[in-house]
């Protein structure tokens, strides 16, 4: 799930992370934003998300963890979850 603001009580949405090559995570996006955060990109078959962090180390940790998820084989439960997200 992701939020527009760090203090938001409710998420703005959620991102399903499947398996490569349809799902990718990379550094960059639109570069540094007005608050000097560092961006990274999550590509899915239906949408591209540009996300940002407060510093480079945090961004690199997100990229490492998300890349680990998209490199993992999907389970039957993952396929079921993916189809329910795309239908809503």
Helices and strands as residue ranges (DSSP letters): E 24-27, E 38-43, E 48-53, H 56-71, H 76-87
